[in-house]
């Protein structure tokens, strides 16, 4: 399995995030990708390549152009105002407030954000664009005949909606990859999100489409971020009705309950007739992850990698979450190893 990875992820290195009412070291930090890369190499899964510079066309097919312009210029505009720290949104257009973008960068941050824990730093745009190129490169590998590929994306992407950032995400790497697979001829593409947190951004992008099935297994939004999407009765709209499926699970869910949801998602993917699969691979379902409440063990990641391999689809894994514990590398590599064992 080929891994697409860019050192440019290190350019996104914000100094802090708001957690529990205080400023802490970000959970989403450069060490995450480096632990995962080390584990991939130790597992001898295959070559690691740099992504191709694939431009912006597919990015603009899933994200609003005004949002992309904001991301490209936010740090420069923030710095020009003389603000000393990272760009962190503080004011949001909540219910019964005007949904119009202001001119001021402080206001624009809130207009284009849905959560205040995610900050923009000097190299955020460059790192996010490189992550999207990892995803596009991975999709290209499937198009060239590879059975599986791994896009080691950082920053992650599944919380990024068409015109919103948050949850550590700026560009939706999995959605961008799915769009490229569609553009290159796959009639139907499935996106399966196995991160602990609901992929609200991916759902938003594909909610009214019938050519991309979105399925997500995640912590119940009554108790888990992002709180306001991911309920089981969210099933799509318009042409997309029936092509979104959510599996919210309660606190303490272990592999038996989680794998039952996975089996359901796999059945939906088969019935959909997907020609390719994009997996939003979050390993924050691990029993010792600091910001989740599922109880999967490291061996469980191998087991469900085998399940995904059993679908028999060209599959791209896009890295999402997994935080604060050294096992994030092992767990990501275990999923890929399990998938490869079904070849």
C-alpha positions in Angstrom: 0.0 0.0 0.0 1.4 3.4 -1.0 1.2 6.2 1.5 1.0 9.9 0.4 2.6 12.1 3.0 3.9 15.7 3.0 6.3 17.3 5.4 4.4 20.5 4.9 1.9 19.4 7.6 4.5 20.8 10.1 3.8 24.3 8.9 0.5 24.1 10.8 1.6 24.4 14.4 -0.7 26.6 16.4 0.4 27.5 19.9 -2.8 26.6 21.8 -6.4 25.7 21.8 -9.2 26.4 24.2 -10.2 23.3 26.3 -12.0 23.2 29.6 -11.9 27.0 29.7 -8.1 27.3 29.5 -5.5 27.5 26.8 -3.8 24.2 26.3 -1.3 22.7 23.9 -3.4 21.6 20.9 -4.4 18.0 20.8 -4.0 18.2 17.0 -0.2 18.7 16.7 2.6 17.8 14.3 3.7 14.8 16.4 0.5 13.0 15.4 1.5 12.6 11.8 5.0 11.7 12.6 4.0 8.9 15.0 1.7 7.5 12.3 4.4 7.8 9.6 6.8 5.9 11.9 4.3 3.1 12.5 3.6 2.8 8.7 7.3 2.5 8.0 7.8 0.0 10.8 4.9 -2.1 9.6 6.6 -2.2 6.1 3.3 -1.5 4.4 4.8 0.0 1.3 6.5 3.1 -0.2 5.9 6.6 1.2 5.6 9.2 -1.6 5.2 13.0 -1.7 1.9 14.2 -3.1 1.5 15.6 -6.5 0.8 19.3 -6.8 -2.7 18.9 -8.1 -4.1 22.4 -8.0 -7.4 23.7 -6.8 -10.1 22.5 -9.2 -11.4 19.6 -7.1 -11.1 21.6 -3.9 -13.3 24.3 -5.4 -15.8 21.6 -6.5 -16.6 20.8 -2.8 -15.8 24.1 -1.0 -17.3 27.6 -1.5 -14.9 29.9 -3.4 -15.4 32.7 -0.8 -14.4 30.3 1.9 -11.3 29.3 0.1 -10.3 32.9 -0.4 -10.8 33.4 3.3 -8.5 30.5 4.2 -5.8 31.7 1.8 -5.7 35.2 3.3 -6.8 34.8 6.9 -3.4 34.7 8.5 -2.0 37.6 6.5 -5.1 39.7 7.4 -4.9 38.7 11.1 -1.2 39.5 11.2 -1.7 42.9 9.5 -4.0 43.9 12.3 -1.2 43.4 14.7 -2.7 40.6 16.8 0.0 38.7 18.7 -1.4 35.2 18.9 -3.0 32.6 16.7 -6.2 33.5 14.9 -9.0 32.1 17.0 -12.7 32.8 16.3 -14.6 34.5 19.2 -17.9 35.8 17.7 -20.3 33.7 15.7 -23.5 34.4 13.7 -25.8 32.5 16.1 -29.6 32.1 15.8 -31.5 35.2 14.9 -28.3 37.1 13.8 -27.5 38.3 10.3 -25.8 35.6 8.2 -23.7 38.2 6.3 -19.9 38.2 6.1 -18.3 41.2 7.8 -15.2 42.9 6.4 -13.2 42.7 9.7 -11.0 39.6 10.0 -12.1 39.0 13.6 -15.7 38.8 12.4 -14.8 36.7 9.4 -13.2 34.1 11.5 -16.5 33.6 13.3 -18.5 33.7 10.1 -16.4 30.9 8.6 -16.0 28.8 11.8 -18.3 26.6 13.8 -16.1 26.0 16.8 -13.6 28.0 18.8 -11.0 25.3 19.6 -9.5 25.5 16.1 -7.0 28.3 15.4 -5.3 29.5 12.2 -1.5 30.0 12.3 1.2 31.1 9.9 1.4 27.9 7.8 -2.2 26.6 8.2 -3.2 27.2 4.6 -0.1 25.7 3.1 -0.4 22.6 5.4 -4.2 22.2 4.6 -3.6 22.4 0.9 -0.8 19.9 1.1 -3.1 17.5 3.0 -5.7 17.9 0.2 -3.0 17.0 -2.3 -2.3 13.8 -0.3 -5.9 12.9 -0.6 -6.0 13.7 -4.3 -2.8 11.7 -4.9 -4.3 8.8 -3.1 -7.4 8.9 -5.3 -5.2 9.0 -8.3 -3.5 5.8 -7.1 -6.8 4.1 -7.0 -7.6 5.3 -10.5 -4.3 3.9 -11.7 -5.2 0.4 -10.4 -4.1 0.3 -6.8 -6.4 -1.7 -4.5 -5.7 0.5 -1.5 -3.9 3.7 -0.7 -3.3 5.8 2.5 -3.4 9.6 2.5 -1.6 10.6 5.7 -3.5 13.9 5.9 -2.7 16.5 8.5 -4.5 18.7 9.3 -7.5 16.4 9.2 -10.6 17.2 7.2 -13.9 15.6 8.0 -15.3 18.5 10.1 -14.7 21.0 7.3 -18.0 21.8 5.6 -18.6 23.5 2.3 -17.9 26.9 3.9 -16.9 26.3 7.5 -13.8 25.2 9.5 -13.6 23.7 12.9 -12.7 20.5 14.8 -9.1 21.0 13.6 -10.2 20.8 10.0 -10.0 23.3 7.1 -10.3 21.4 3.8 -12.3 18.2 3.7 -9.8 15.8 2.4 -12.1 12.8 2.2 -14.8 14.8 0.3 -12.1 16.1 -2.1 -10.9 12.6 -2.8 -14.4 11.3 -3.3 -15.1 14.1 -5.8 -12.0 13.3 -7.7 -13.0 9.6 -7.9 -16.4 10.7 -9.3 -14.8 13.1 -11.7 -12.5 10.3 -13.0 -15.3 8.0 -13.7 -16.6 6.2 -10.6 -20.4 6.4 -10.9 -20.9 5.9 -7.2 -18.5 6.5 -4.3 -19.0 5.7 -0.6 -17.4 7.7 2.2 -17.3 5.7 5.5 -16.3 7.8 8.5 -15.0 5.7 11.4 -13.6 8.6 13.4 -15.1 8.9 17.0 -16.5 12.3 16.0 -19.3 12.7 13.5 -18.1 13.8 10.0 -20.4 16.8 10.0 -18.5 18.5 7.2 -18.6 15.5 4.8 -22.3 15.1 5.6 -22.9 18.8 4.8 -21.1 18.6 1.4 -22.9 15.5 0.1 -26.3 15.7 1.9 -28.3 16.5 -1.2 -26.4 14.2 -3.6 -27.2 10.6 -4.6 -23.9 9.8 -6.2 -22.0 9.7 -2.9 -23.1 7.6 0.0 -22.0 9.0 3.4 -22.0 6.7 6.4 -20.7 7.6 9.9 -20.2 5.6 13.1 -19.6 8.0 16.0 -20.3 9.2 19.5 -23.8 10.2 20.1 -24.0 14.0 19.4 -26.0 14.4 22.6 -22.7 13.8 24.4 -20.0 14.3 21.8 -18.6 17.0 19.6 -19.7 18.4 17.1 -23.1 18.1 19.0 -25.4 19.5 16.3 -25.2 16.9 13.5 -25.0 13.1 13.5 -28.4 11.9 14.6 -29.8 8.8 13.1 -32.8 10.6 11.6 -30.5 12.7 9.4 -30.7 10.7 6.1 -30.2 13.2 3.3 -32.3 15.8 1.5 -33.8 16.2 -2.0 -32.0 13.9 -4.4 -29.8 12.8 -1.5 -32.6 11.4 0.6 -31.5 8.0 1.8 -27.9 8.4 0.9 -26.7 9.6 4.4 -26.7 7.1 7.2 -25.6 7.8 10.8 -24.8 5.3 13.6 -24.6 7.3 16.9 -23.3 5.1 19.7 -23.4 5.8 23.5 -20.6 6.2 26.0 -18.6 3.1 26.7 -19.3 1.5 23.4 -16.8 -1.4 22.8 -16.1 -3.4 19.7 -19.2 -5.6 19.8 -21.5 -2.6 19.5 -19.2 -0.7 17.2 -18.7 -3.6 14.8 -22.4 -4.2 14.6 -22.7 -0.6 13.3 -19.8 -1.3 10.9 -21.6 -4.3 9.5 -24.7 -2.2 9.0 -22.7 0.5 7.2 -20.9 -2.2 5.0 -24.3 -3.6 4.0 -25.5 -0.1 3.0 -22.3 0.3 0.9 -22.8 -3.0 -0.9 -26.5 -2.2 -1.6 -25.5 1.3 -2.9 -23.3 -0.3 -5.5 -20.2 1.7 -4.7 -17.4 1.5 -7.1 -14.8 3.0 -4.8 -14.6 3.6 -1.0 -13.1 6.5 0.9 -12.5 5.9 4.6 -12.2 8.8 7.0 -9.8 7.0 9.3 -9.9 8.4 12.8 -8.4 6.2 15.5 -9.8 8.2 18.4 -12.2 5.3 19.0 -9.3 3.8 21.0 -10.0 3.0 24.6 -7.3 5.5 25.9 -7.9 8.4 23.6 -8.2 11.6 25.7 -11.1 13.2 23.9 -13.5 10.3 23.2 -15.5 7.7 25.0 -15.3 4.4 23.0 -13.4 1.4 24.1 -11.7 -0.2 21.0 -8.5 -2.0 21.6 -5.5 -2.0 19.2 -6.4 -5.5 18.0 -9.9 -4.3 17.1 -8.4 -1.9 14.5 -6.8 -4.9 12.7 -10.1 -6.7 12.8 -12.1 -3.9 11.2 -9.4 -3.3 8.6 -10.1 -6.9 7.5 -13.8 -6.2 7.4 -13.2 -3.2 5.1 -10.9 -5.3 2.9 -13.7 -7.8 2.6 -15.8 -5.2 0.7 -13.6 -5.8 -2.2 -13.5 -2.1 -3.3 -10.7 0.2 -4.3 -10.2 1.9 -1.0 -8.5 5.2 0.0 -7.9 5.8 3.7 -7.7 9.5 4.6 -6.2 10.2 8.1 -8.5 12.0 10.5 -8.4 12.0 14.3 -6.6 10.2 17.1 -4.9 12.1 19.9 -2.5 12.3 22.8 -1.4 8.6 23.0 1.5 6.9 21.3 -0.8 4.1 20.1 -2.3 6.3 17.4 0.5 5.2 15.0 0.0 1.5 15.9 -3.8 1.7 15.5 -3.7 3.4 12.2 -1.1 0.9 10.9 -3.2 -2.0 12.2 -6.2 -0.9 10.1 -4.1 -0.8 7.0 -2.4 -4.1 7.8 -5.8 -5.7 8.4 -7.0 -4.4 5.0 -3.9 -5.7 3.3 -4.3 -9.2 4.8 -7.5 -9.6 2.8 -5.8 -9.2 -0.6 
